[in-house]
Amino acid sequence: MPPASATRSKRTADDPTQEFFGGLAARGHEPLLESASGSIRFDLTDGKRVDHWVVKLKKGAVAVSQKDGRADATVTTDRAFFDRLTQGRENVMAATLRGVVNVKGDLGLMLTFQRIFPGPPGSQRRARTAARRSR
């Protein structure tokens, strides 16, 4: 049986959502979110299962948990779709307009948060996101 850290690393490598939120939590501070304060809950559906992720922001300071609770904004979407968002293969604003992503509450907070999703492959925004994640 592999050690727990090896299992965790493999799960993270195979799970774009876990990698996204884990990386955000590890950074602890995100310069692109310095203008934001509040909380966003992500409700990610997979069949009947719903995974909850809560991101608390305070002028760039970031805390991430997997608790279900109240938040200033709630974002609901399919887990597989969110995986594509975290990989830069989808755009959260376009998805919101199409009804694939549902945002309730503070839309301005979500507009600010979208800055940290990577851009499409080959874009300058994707390169900047990758550089931030490697720090």
C-alpha positions as CSV (number, residue, x, y, z in Angstrom):
1,M,0.0,0.0,0.0
2,P,1.5,3.4,-1.0
3,P,2.0,6.0,1.8
4,A,-0.9,8.5,2.3
5,S,1.2,11.3,0.8
6,A,1.7,9.4,-2.5
7,T,-2.0,8.6,-2.7
8,R,-2.9,12.2,-2.0
9,S,-0.5,13.4,-4.7
10,K,-1.9,11.0,-7.2
11,R,-5.5,12.0,-6.4
12,T,-4.5,15.7,-6.8
13,A,-2.8,15.0,-10.1
14,D,-5.8,13.2,-11.4
15,D,-8.3,15.7,-10.0
16,P,-8.2,19.2,-11.5
17,T,-10.7,20.6,-9.0
18,Q,-8.7,19.3,-6.0
19,E,-5.5,20.7,-7.6
20,F,-7.2,24.1,-8.2
21,F,-8.5,24.5,-4.7
22,G,-5.5,22.9,-3.0
23,G,-3.1,25.3,-4.9
24,L,-5.2,28.3,-4.0
25,A,-5.2,27.3,-0.3
26,A,-1.4,26.6,-0.4
27,R,-0.7,30.1,-1.8
28,G,-2.7,31.7,1.0
29,H,-2.6,35.1,-0.7
30,E,-3.7,35.9,-4.2
31,P,-2.7,39.3,-5.6
32,L,-5.5,39.2,-8.2
33,L,-8.0,39.0,-5.4
34,E,-6.7,41.9,-3.3
35,S,-9.8,44.0,-4.2
36,A,-12.2,41.3,-2.9
37,S,-13.6,40.4,0.5
38,G,-16.3,37.9,1.1
39,S,-17.0,34.2,0.6
40,I,-17.9,32.0,-2.3
41,R,-19.4,28.5,-2.1
42,F,-18.9,26.2,-5.0
43,D,-21.6,23.4,-5.2
44,L,-20.2,20.9,-7.7
45,T,-22.7,18.2,-8.8
46,D,-21.8,14.7,-9.9
47,G,-25.1,12.8,-10.3
48,K,-26.7,12.8,-6.9
49,R,-23.5,13.8,-5.1
50,V,-22.7,17.5,-4.4
51,D,-19.2,18.5,-3.3
52,H,-19.0,21.9,-1.5
53,W,-15.9,24.1,-1.6
54,V,-15.9,27.4,0.3
55,V,-13.4,30.1,-0.5
56,K,-13.1,33.0,2.0
57,L,-11.4,36.1,0.7
58,K,-10.1,39.1,2.6
59,K,-8.2,41.6,0.5
60,G,-6.1,38.9,-1.2
61,A,-5.9,36.5,1.8
62,V,-7.5,33.2,0.9
63,A,-8.8,30.3,3.0
64,V,-10.4,27.2,1.4
65,S,-12.5,24.5,3.1
66,Q,-14.9,21.8,2.0
67,K,-17.8,22.8,4.2
68,D,-21.4,23.5,3.3
69,G,-22.5,26.8,4.7
70,R,-23.6,30.3,4.0
71,A,-21.7,32.4,1.6
72,D,-21.9,35.8,-0.1
73,A,-22.1,34.1,-3.5
74,T,-23.0,30.5,-4.5
75,V,-21.8,29.0,-7.7
76,T,-23.4,25.8,-8.9
77,T,-22.3,23.7,-11.8
78,D,-21.4,20.1,-12.9
79,R,-18.1,18.8,-11.4
80,A,-16.8,17.7,-14.8
81,F,-17.5,21.2,-16.2
82,F,-15.7,22.8,-13.3
83,D,-12.7,20.6,-14.0
84,R,-12.6,22.1,-17.5
85,L,-12.8,25.6,-16.0
86,T,-9.8,25.0,-13.8
87,Q,-7.9,23.8,-16.8
88,G,-8.7,26.8,-19.0
89,R,-10.8,24.8,-21.4
90,E,-14.0,26.8,-20.5
91,N,-14.8,30.4,-19.6
92,V,-16.9,31.0,-16.5
93,M,-18.6,34.1,-17.8
94,A,-19.6,32.5,-21.1
95,A,-20.8,29.5,-19.1
96,T,-22.9,31.7,-16.8
97,L,-24.5,33.3,-19.8
98,R,-25.3,29.9,-21.3
99,G,-26.8,28.7,-18.0
100,V,-24.2,26.0,-17.4
101,V,-23.0,27.9,-14.3
102,N,-25.5,29.4,-11.9
103,V,-24.4,32.2,-9.6
104,K,-26.6,33.4,-6.8
105,G,-25.7,36.3,-4.4
106,D,-22.8,38.6,-5.0
107,L,-22.1,38.5,-8.7
108,G,-19.4,41.1,-8.4
109,L,-17.4,38.8,-6.1
110,M,-17.6,36.0,-8.7
111,L,-16.5,38.5,-11.4
112,T,-13.4,39.3,-9.4
113,F,-12.8,35.6,-8.6
114,Q,-12.9,34.6,-12.2
115,R,-9.5,36.3,-12.7
116,I,-7.7,33.3,-11.2
117,F,-9.1,30.7,-13.6
118,P,-6.5,30.0,-16.2
119,G,-7.0,31.2,-19.8
120,P,-7.2,28.9,-22.8
121,P,-4.1,26.9,-23.7
122,G,-1.4,29.1,-25.3
123,S,-2.8,32.4,-23.9
124,Q,-0.8,35.0,-21.9
125,R,-3.3,34.7,-19.1
126,R,-2.6,30.9,-18.9
127,A,1.1,31.6,-18.7
128,R,0.6,34.1,-15.9
129,T,-1.6,31.7,-14.0
130,A,1.0,28.9,-14.3
131,A,3.7,31.3,-13.1
132,R,1.6,32.2,-10.0
133,R,1.0,28.6,-9.2
134,S,4.6,27.7,-9.3
135,R,5.6,30.3,-6.7
